[in-house]
């Protein structure tokens, strides 16, 4: 398993889609500062936000949580 943090995985997903934090924040209807806090592991997304990420990026929750690569 990869030793990436949750925040690192979220950042990688965002960058793979070519999105800025501002653009992603607009897409997910949250503040840019919230995206930044997720990506730097200052806060963790709620379950509902995790589901939003899973749907938006088309990945599994297990991937985002680091349970699979």
Secondary structure, 3 states (H helix, E strand, C coil): CCCCCHHHHHHHHHHHCCCCHHHHHHHHCCCHHHHHHHHCCCCCCCHHHHHHHHHHHCCCHHHHCCCCC
